[in-house]
């Protein structure tokens, strides 16, 4: 990856390219475990993990929350003579940061990178201008777009949803915005396009035609897919599950819900899932559960890497720090064959009181190190083979005889019932050895 600094101003002065220094390093601005070129299994770490920087949290979030104003002043927002010039400064800062961090990908919403204009035409013009500059900077910095998306939830017009809005005019405006975002993603060589249904849900069933809204959402997604394919887009489309917040109930509640939705409306051939750790927690699931569920359906795609605060019931978007969580997540991902068009996008933000410019680097370094450890543990699980062998043995009764016939669909229900009556009156008392397996995993976590 190239060393790349843009413009006449350095927005992160005094911070050099982040390097790997190993676990004994005391340098907070160095990787302890993420060694990009290190081989893990058959691939380099960087190729397994495919880290991406989230434009919105890293360069737009300013510490504002429902109870207080901004605490993190961004230097790239100062001294700009227009919103478009401010966007250009922000882009300079973004590529400087991504280059110094050593990430190879980034992700964005359309409104993160370019200001909304007074009219749809002006918004498209602003986005096109920024995309033209981004294309040059991507090439110079050797940074790629993992996926793009459209912010069709912040503007007040989307208070009742975008594709699911009860007013046709809003649905049409959403299409105009998504079309432009798809065009931008294609222009920048994006490997995927994500739909997050930020307000695609309801606050009350008393004023909602749920059936119509879900049908409209499916129709909108299918039309967007058809448009992108007509433009030559060959990447993946992602749906990102989330149960609630900002709505009471979102139609993309969790992975299982999205799988059912996609299959019901015939969208499962083109759409995959972008799983977020914090959203899994809000839905009452483990991160690994959501990954395994998507993989089991053949619809695993990409990951928004973050974590929640289990004592808080909202989307805190903190940087990952649990080796246990990243190990079980990476084990699920490796079993699914690893990433193809997807990757690990840090949809995470520094805390409101993390106000030093270095904190943005430190948070990403910690997240990258945490997933690097998780990757190595997951590979150790696979290489050592104890856990995979146990699972294989646990289901071995389906490999031969009547079990194999059942597995292949060769038994009638009457056959199955008769076999149960005659042969298996005392079945069902083989230990699942959960505690043993948890102890084995802890040994891997400790490197023993």
N, C-alpha and C positions, 0 to 999 in steps of 0.2 A: 504494500500500500504506500502511495506517495506521501511525502511530507508536503503539506499544502497550506498556505496562509493567503488570505484574500484581502483585497482592498488596501487602504493606506493605514488602517488602524488594527492593532491587535487587541482583541476584546478579552483575552485571557493572558495578559502579560505575566511573565515569570513562570509560566507553566509550559514545560517542554513536552515532547512526545512521551506518552506513558509507556514505560518499558516493564518487562518481566524481570523481577529481582529475586523471586523465590520466597518461600515461607518464612525465612529468617530475617527478611528485610523489615526495618522499622519505618520505611518511607511510606507515608500515607498516599503518595502519588505514584505508586508502583504496584504492578500486579504481583500477588503472592502465589497464586495458583493457576491463573490463566496464562498459559504459554501458547500463543497462537499457532506456532509451527510444530508443536509437540504432537506426535502420532498417538492416537488413542484408538485401539482396534486398527481399522484399515484407513482411517482418515485423520487429517489434522484437526486439532481442537477447533480452529476457526471455521472449518468446513462442517463439523458436527453442529456447532452452536449458532452460526450465522446471526451474530448479534446486530440489532438495529436500534437506533436512537429515535425516540418518539419526539417529533418536532413540537407537538403541542405542550407537553409537560416541561420539556427542557428549555424551550426558548419563548414560550408564551405565558406559562404559569408564573404568577408574581406573588404568590403567598396569600392571595385574597381567599377568605372563607366567609360563610354566612354571618359570622360574628365580627369580622374585622377587615380593614382595607389592606392594600398591598404592603408587604414587608421586604420584598426582594426587587429592588430597582434594577432594571436591565439597562446597561449602558448603551445597548444598540437601539433603545427607544428614544434616546435623546438626540437633539440637534438635527432632526430630520425635518425637511421643509414640507413634506407631504406624507400621507399614509403609505404611498407606494415606495417612497424613499426609505421610510422606516422599515418596510418589508425587505428592502434590499440590504439594509444594515443588519437586520436579523438573519438574513441568509448568509451574509459574510461571517457572522458569529457562529452560526450553525455549522458551516463547513470547516471553520477553524477548529471548533470543538470536536467534531466527528473525526477529523484528521488526527488531532493530537491524541484522542482516546484510542484510535486504532480500530474503531468499528468499521465494518465494510458496507453497512446498510443503514437506511433511515426510512421512516414512515411519516406521512403527513395527512392532515385534512386540508381541503382547499383553502379554508379561511385561516389556517395557521400560517400559510406561506404568502398569501396575497389578501389585501383588504377587500371587503365587500364594497361595491360601488353603490351609487344612488339608483342604478337600474341594473337589470340582469346583464345587459350588454356591457356596461361599464365593469361589472364584476368579472365577466369573461375576459375583457381586455386586460385587466389588472393581472389575472391569473396567467394569461398567455405571456405577458411581459416577464413575469417572475420565472415561469417555466423555461423561457429562452435562456435566461441567465443560469438557471439551475443545471441545464443540460451541459453547459460549458464547464461549470464547477464540478459536476459529477465526474466528468472525463478527466479533468486536471487532478482531482483528489483521489481518483480511483474508488469512488463511493457509488453504490448502486441503490436504487429504490426498491425496497422489499415489497411494499404495497402503498397504494394511495387510497383515499376515501373522501367523502364529502361530509361537511358538517351541516346536516339538515335537522338540527335540534336546538341551536342557540338562538337564532333569530325568532322574535316573538311570533312571527307568522306560523311557526311550527309548534305552537303551544299545544295543539291537538294532534300532533303527528305530522309526518311528511307523506309517505305513500298511503298511510291509513287515515289521513285527514278527512273529515266529513265534507270539506269544501273542495270541489274539483279544481278550482283555481290554484289552491295551495299544492295539490298533487302535481299539477302541470309545472309550477315553479320549482318544485323539488326535482322533477325530471330534467328541467333545464340546468339545474345546478349539478346534478349527478352526471349528466352528459358531459359537461365541461370538465368535471373531475376525472371521468374516464378518459377523455381526450388527453388530459394532462398526464395521467398515469401511463398511457400508451406512448406519448411523446418522450417521456423520461425512461422508458424501458422497464417500467414496473413489472415485477414478477407476479403480482397479484392485485386484486382490488377487493376491499373489505366493505361490508355493510354492517354498521352497528345501529340497531333500531332504538336509538336514544329515546324517542318519544312514540315509538310504534307500539302502543299499548293503550290502556285506559286508566282513568282515575275513578270512574264509577260506571257500573253496568246500566244504571238508570238512563243514561244518555248515550249508550253505545250499542251499535249494531255489530257485534263481535264477528259474526259470520261474514258480513260484507267487508269489514276492515281486513280480515285475514285473506279473503279472496283478492282484494285490491293490492295487498302487500305482495302476494304471489304473482299477480299480473305484472306489477311494477318491476319486480326482480327479473322475471322472464323477459320483459321488454328491454331492460338494461343489459342483460346478458346477450340478447340477440343483437343489440346495437354494437356492443363491444366486439363481438365475434365478427360482425360485418366490417369493422374497422381493422381487423387482423389481429386482435388481441388473443393470445394463446395461453395466457396465464390462468391462475385459479381465481375463482370468486369465493370469498369467505363470508360466512355469517358469524357474528360474535355474540354468543349467548350472554344474557344478563337477566336476572329475575325481576328486578324492580329498580326504582331510583333512576330517573326522576318519576316515572309513572308508578302507580300502585302495582300494576301487573304488565310486564312486557311480553309480547308474543314470542320472543326468543328466550324464554325463561331459563332453560338449561340445555345441555347437549342433547339429551334424549328428546326433549320437546322439539328442538330444531330438526333433528333427524326425522321425526314423524312428519313435521311440516314439509320438509323438502321432498320426502317420498310421496306424501299425499298429493302434492301439486306437481310432481314430475320434474323437480329441479335438482335431484340428487346426482345427476350425471355431471353437472358443471360446478356445483357449489360444495365447498368443504367448510370445516369449522375452524375459526380462530378462537382458541380457548384462552381465557384470562383467569389467572389464579384467584384474584380477588373476587371475580364474579362467581367462580365456583363456590367460594366460601359463602357468599351472600345467598346462593341457592341451596345451601345446606350440604354441599358435597366437598369431598377432598379434591384437590387439584388433579391428583393422579387418576381419580375416578372419572373425571370428565375427559381426560386424555384417553384412558382405556376405552371408554364408551364410544368416543369418536372413532378410535382405531378399529374397534370391533365391527363398526358399521362400514369401514372402508372410507371414512369421511374426515380423517384427521388431516389438518392442513398446516396451521401456524399457531404461534403462542404469543400472548401478551404477558410478559414476565413481570410479575410484581407480587405483592402479598397484601393481605388485609390485616387489620387488628381484630383478633377474635372477640374482644370485649366490646367492640364498636360495631353497630349494625349498619354501617355505610361503607362506601367505596373509598378507602383511605389511600389506595395506590402507593403503597410503600415499596421501596426496593427490596428484592428478595435477600434473605439472610439465613434461611434455614437449610442446612445441608441435608437433613432428612427429607424435606419437601422437594428439593431439587434432585436428590438421588432417585426418589420414587418417580418423579416426573420424567427424568431422563431415561429411566429404565423403561417406562411406558413408551417413550418416543423411540428409543432404539429398537424395541420389540416391534414397533410399527414400521420399521424400515428407515427411520430418521426423516429429516426434512428434505423436501424436494424444492418446491417454490417458496415454502414458508421459512420461518426462523424464529429467534427469540427477540421480540420487540419489547424494549423497556418502557412499557406503559406505566411509568412510575414517576413520582415527583419528589423533590427534596422537601423536607418539612418546612413549615411556615417560619420557623426560627433558625433555619439553616441559611444564613445570609451571606456567607463568604463565597466568592466566586469559585474557590477550590472545592466547595461542597458538592457542586454539580459533577465534578470529576470523581471525587471520593465515593459518591453514591453509586455511580456507574461501575467504578473499579470493584467495589464490594459486590455488586450484583453479578458482574462477570466472573469474579473469583468464585462466588458461591455456586454458579452453574458449572464452572469448570470442575470443581470438586464433585458436584453431583454427577457430571458426565463420567469421571473416572471411577466413581463408586458403581455406577450403573454398568460400566464396562466390566468391572471386577465381578459383579454378580453374574454377568453372562459368561465370562471366561472361566470362573470357578465352577459354575454349573450346579451348585447345590440346590438353589431355589428353583431354577427351571426344571431340574431333574425331579424334584419333589412334586411339582405341579404335574409334570408329565405322568409320573407314576400314579398320582392320585386319580387320574382319569383313565388309567390303563384298561379298566374293565370295558371300555368302549372300543378297544382295539381288535378284539377277537370275538368269535362266537356270536351269541345273541346280542351282546352289546354293540358289536360292529354292525350287525344287521339293523339295529335300532338307529344307530348313528347315520346310516346310509338311507334310512327311510324304507327299509325292506320288510318291516313288521306291521301287521295290522294292530289296531288297539286291542282287539280280542286276543291276538297272539301275545302281546305285551302283558296283558292282565293274567293270562294263563301261566306264562313263565314266572311271573311274580308269585303266583299262588303255589306253584309246584317247587320252585328252586330257591327262592330267596326270602323265606320267612324270617330269617335272623339278620338280614342285611341292614347296614346303616350305622355300624358302631366302630368305624375306622377313624382314628384320631386325625383331626385336621392340623395338629402340631403348630398352631398359630404362635404360641409363645416361643417355641424353638426357632421358627423362622424369623421372628422379631429379634431374637438374640443373635442370629446369624447376620441379619442386616446391621445390627449395632457393631458387630465385629468389622464389617466392611467400612462402616462410618468412621471407626477408630483406626482403620488401616491395618488391622491385625489379621 
